[in-house]
Amino acid sequence: MRRYVIPAFAGLALVGGAACSPDASDFKSDAEDFIEDDDGDVESQLGVALSDANCEDPPSSDVGTTFNCTAVGEDGTVYDFTVEITGDNRYEVGGGTPSTGSTPTGSVPPGTGGSGSTGSTVPATTTG
């Protein structure tokens, strides 16, 4: 079961729990699915449909591990995301900024995310 939490100015968060401990490939796969979920939190936050999400393999499933992802907007713009593992069954997807050289049609204004963010923090999610 998943619950949604909406923190002020930090984007959306999807929080939940699962009984199993995910491995690094679970985080990669879930982040890809989460980013390109039709009418999902990320698409809603950015205002553009996304496809072809591709995440690098996280080096581990330890809390604090980060890995990068990209996805292609319906307008052809490539968007960059950073994913941070925040718990046994949680991660946060941040960024959603156009790759260098891309011309966005629905990007999120810089600085609307957490500290040090270049874009908004897009939903966190869980693995299972």
C-alpha positions as CSV (number, residue, x, y, z in Angstrom):
1,M,0.0,0.0,0.0
2,R,1.3,3.5,-0.8
3,R,0.4,6.8,0.8
4,Y,1.0,10.2,-0.6
5,V,2.4,13.1,1.5
6,I,2.8,16.6,0.1
7,P,5.5,18.6,1.9
8,A,5.4,22.4,1.2
9,F,7.9,23.5,-1.5
10,A,9.5,20.1,-1.7
11,G,7.4,18.5,-4.3
12,L,5.5,15.3,-3.7
13,A,6.5,12.3,-1.6
14,L,5.2,8.8,-1.9
15,V,5.9,6.9,1.3
16,G,5.3,3.3,2.2
17,G,6.7,0.2,3.6
18,A,7.4,-3.3,2.5
19,A,8.4,-6.4,4.3
20,C,11.4,-7.3,2.1
21,S,14.7,-5.6,1.8
22,P,15.3,-4.5,-1.8
23,D,18.7,-4.8,-3.5
24,A,20.2,-2.2,-5.8
25,S,18.5,-3.5,-8.9
26,D,15.1,-3.1,-7.2
27,F,15.8,0.6,-6.6
28,K,16.9,1.1,-10.3
29,S,13.9,-0.7,-11.7
30,D,11.4,1.0,-9.4
31,A,12.8,4.5,-10.0
32,E,12.5,4.0,-13.8
33,D,8.9,2.8,-13.5
34,F,8.1,5.6,-11.1
35,I,9.6,8.4,-13.3
36,E,7.7,7.3,-16.4
37,D,4.4,6.4,-14.7
38,D,1.7,7.8,-17.0
39,D,-0.1,10.6,-15.1
40,G,2.1,9.8,-12.1
41,D,3.6,12.2,-9.6
42,V,6.7,13.0,-11.6
43,E,4.8,13.8,-14.8
44,S,2.3,15.8,-12.8
45,Q,5.1,17.8,-11.2
46,L,6.9,18.6,-14.4
47,G,3.7,19.0,-16.5
48,V,5.1,16.8,-19.3
49,A,4.6,13.1,-20.2
50,L,7.8,11.1,-19.8
51,S,9.1,7.9,-21.4
52,D,12.3,5.9,-21.8
53,A,13.4,6.3,-18.2
54,N,16.9,4.9,-17.7
55,C,18.7,4.8,-14.4
56,E,22.3,3.8,-13.7
57,D,22.8,0.9,-11.4
58,P,23.2,2.1,-7.8
59,P,26.5,1.0,-6.3
60,S,24.7,-0.4,-3.3
61,S,21.3,-0.3,-1.6
62,D,22.7,1.6,1.5
63,V,21.0,4.6,2.8
64,G,22.6,7.8,1.3
65,T,23.5,6.1,-2.0
66,T,22.7,8.2,-5.0
67,F,22.3,7.3,-8.7
68,N,21.3,9.2,-11.8
69,C,18.4,8.7,-14.2
70,T,17.2,10.3,-17.4
71,A,13.8,10.3,-19.1
72,V,12.6,11.7,-22.4
73,G,9.7,14.2,-22.4
74,E,6.9,14.0,-25.0
75,D,8.5,17.1,-26.7
76,G,11.9,15.3,-27.0
77,T,13.5,17.1,-24.1
78,V,15.8,14.8,-22.0
79,Y,15.3,15.3,-18.3
80,D,17.9,14.5,-15.6
81,F,17.0,13.1,-12.2
82,T,19.0,12.2,-9.1
83,V,17.8,9.4,-6.9
84,E,18.9,9.1,-3.2
85,I,18.1,6.0,-1.2
86,T,16.6,7.3,2.1
87,G,15.6,4.0,3.8
88,D,15.3,0.3,3.4
89,N,12.3,0.7,1.2
90,R,12.4,4.4,0.3
91,Y,14.1,6.8,-2.1
92,E,13.7,10.3,-3.3
93,V,13.7,11.4,-6.9
94,G,15.0,14.9,-7.3
95,G,15.8,17.1,-10.2
96,G,13.6,16.9,-13.3
97,T,15.7,19.5,-15.0
98,P,16.4,19.5,-18.7
99,S,19.7,18.0,-19.7
100,T,22.3,20.6,-20.9
101,G,21.3,21.7,-24.4
102,S,17.7,20.7,-24.1
103,T,14.9,23.2,-24.5
104,P,12.1,22.4,-22.0
105,T,8.4,23.1,-22.5
106,G,7.3,22.2,-19.0
107,S,10.3,22.3,-16.6
108,V,10.1,23.0,-12.9
109,P,11.5,26.3,-11.8
110,P,15.0,26.0,-10.3
111,G,15.4,26.3,-6.5
112,T,11.9,25.0,-5.7
113,G,13.3,21.8,-4.2
114,G,15.2,21.0,-1.0
115,S,18.5,22.6,-0.1
116,G,21.1,22.3,-2.8
117,S,18.5,21.4,-5.4
118,T,18.6,22.6,-8.9
119,G,15.0,21.7,-9.5
120,S,12.1,20.5,-7.4
121,T,12.3,17.3,-5.5
122,V,10.0,14.9,-7.3
123,P,8.2,12.2,-5.4
124,A,9.9,9.7,-3.2
125,T,8.8,6.1,-3.5
126,T,9.2,2.7,-2.1
127,T,10.5,-0.6,-3.3
128,G,9.3,-3.9,-2.3
